[in-house]
Amino acid sequence: MSTARPAGGQPAARHVADTHEMIRVHGARENNLKDVSVAIPKRRLTVFTGVSGSGKSSLVFGTIAAESQRMINETYPAFVQGFMPAPTRPEVDLLDGLTTAIIVDQERMGANPRSTVGTATDANAMLRILFSRLARPHIGSPNAYSFNVPSVKASGAITVERGGKTKAEKATFNRLGGMCPRCEGMGAVNDFDLTALFDDRLSLNEGALTIPGYSMDGWYGRIYRGSGFFDPDKPIRDYTKKERHDLLYKEATKIKVDGINLTYAGLIPAIQRSYLSKDSDALQPHIRAFVERAVTFTTCPECEGTRLGPEARSSKINGKNIADVCAMQISDLAEWIRGLDEPSVAPLLAGLQHLLDSFAQIGLGYLSLDRPAGTLSGGEAQRTKMIRHLGSSLTDVTYVFDEPTIGLHPHDIERMNALLLQLRDKGNTVLVVEHKPETIAIADHVVDLGPGAGTAGGTVCFEGTVEGLRGSGTTTGRHLDDRATLKDTVRAPSGTLQVSGATTNNLRDVKVDIPLGVLCAVTGVAGSGKSSLIHGSVAGRDGVVVIDQGAIRGSRRSNPATYTGLLDPIRKAFAKANGVKPALFSANSEGACPACNGAGVIYTDLGVMATVESVCEECEGKRFQATVLDYHLGGRDISQVLAMPVAEAEEFFGAGEARIPAAHKILDRLADVGLGYLTLGQPLTTLSGGERQRLKLATHMGDKGGVYVLDEPTTGLHLADVEQLLALLDRLVDSGKSVIVIEHHQAVMAHADWIIDLGPGAGHDGGRIVFEGTPAELVAARSTLTGEHLAAYVGA
């Protein structure tokens, strides 16, 4: 930094404001962190490394970013804070030098069926204003082009005050919205298979309804039996036309049953309201299976899937309506906008142009604005969130990224690195949690956590430059230059899985034979059609088990034992050994501590202040009643079992008095995927992204199926863990399974027996098979982007 010289020629003293150049963390103890103290340089790119579960996210997101956001929230008036979440202060002694934190994480965008790429990034809002100004015929305000706004008509008397007198006048009100009235802006209509709702040979009292939860013994039974609209003892096939209509289609109606006011609704409106209005992934598995069985979704015949009413579709600019524009690939839409010369809306066109160019700059030019937000992968969602920050004029803020290279081909990683450096060069602090050596290499400063995962991690193993990390001897340092080698021999396929005429999304009538009995990698740049090929043409076939990137759903009460089904055989074994009910050994049921309801902690809501979380004094955080802890199995009570790491539990339930083969089998799979350090009762909310992915893999390994499809299983994995994953995939193939992996990691490509490469580009520049063969043949040919990067990786 240059210093100004006063007239005397001596350098001026450094201004005290320029001395705050570090973010200092002292005594961080969030999750598994063990009194961590670090100093992070501001206006530099710092990468946090370490094995999955070592404490990277706990330090960066759970401590630094969380405290920054909490302190910003405290600057708002108490009234506003009352409407905001009140996070607790992280477990840390001192945080100094914080700046405003902007978090760009991997959380998928909400899968609300009304949310699209356009609505999530404000592109649709800008397009609606553009069409309301320029489109012909002119139909109204921007709302007239929104598929989320219905048309409203009303008429009646209004009271008008004039000259001190009030007078009633008749008025009519019209508001034109863009929503298609048939599908209500969803783009699809549903049709019900009535045979999946009831058995018409039976009466209601005989259990005719086959909808989950619609038992005649509960509330629904009380409502349907007491409604008086039909005879509950009459078989449904004998109902009159009116009775059948009331059972199936009657809208919500107030009724009185045994003196209690209740609301009656026909089966179909009730199902639409309770099941179909929610994201299908959020439904319980048995309800989701019922919906898939009972409901068929077809493209709306009136709007042809555009979600818009006839007026919005008739209003056009240069021959294109707003639906046509939103269906275009974003890179093409940017060119179309560039061709509009309208001085009256010049600022709007400039803003829209910049937004669309940002999509292309970040490698998402292949998307379209009408793409449902819930269908974006974790990597695509993260980059979509980045878009609003690319042109930001803000400086001296802290950008926090969670593995920004997820879902990126090595070709795209170079572009992502350039964007991270661009944010830093504007004067911002950039903190990145990352495993990929290509991104670690561009860091100004590296913080390596470890040495292991879970309780074996949580300490800082190294701080310094990338070169220093390389020679540090830490797990990351030792593996930083690891490069997988091409296999000398590859397995011969035992058969093929044929795909022909695949046209999902951008696929161009793809025909390919996927070999079985081998490890097959499907590669290509982001947006080339890999997921479209596999999820559109392979998933759903008999014997195919798909392990995707979808988030694990679970509250702070969920843990690896409940998620994997491990707790069921353990509870039964405890109950059998002690002659009591299994429900006593559930912290969510009869065995729960009454003071904290089985949570182990008590939350005290202090209004606008942070919620205070304290360990329950009655159960001391064990979550169970004292009487339940008197029951033992193999010398341990249930709380001690839940506190065991997987590796210890595997030994405990494998032999002796506590031997439970069903539990041991699940624990074997958890250890197989490298989760031996997790405790059985650790809340799912505290697991890292890589841990959740492997937990899902362990759960699905028990499924019966001959073909496993894995969607980027290296997500969140440290370089050292990738070797373990490859060994696991080899064991699956050697046991007679076929493994298909959608992957960008060159180590997996090099280890594969067969590669199917899609491309050559993304969106409409992709969707074709550009290579089929062994990794060695791909390296030798170097005919594709994947081939070039794989050749460079293996040093060919």
PEFENPE-V168742 format. One record per helix or strand of 3 or more residues. SS is the DSSP state (hx for helix, st for strand). FROM is the first residue (numbers start at 0). TO is the last residue. Records with the same first field share a line. If there is no record, write none. Layout:
# PEFENPE-V168742
SS->FROM-TO  FROM-TO
This chain:
# PEFENPE-V168742
hx->15-18  55-72  77-80  116-119  122-133  141-144  193-195  203-205  218-225  235-237  240-247  266-275  279-281  284-293  309-313  321-326  329-337  342-360  372-374  377-389  409-424  436-439  453-455  465-469  474-478  529-536  559-562  565-577  581-584  627-629  637-641  645-651  655-657  660-671  683-685  688-699  718-733  745-750  762-764  774-780  784-793
st->21-27  35-40  44-48  91-95  100-103  151-161  164-174  187-191  252-256  259-263  294-298  397-401  428-432  444-449  458-463  494-501  509-515  518-522  543-546  600-603  611-614  706-710  737-741  753-758  767-772
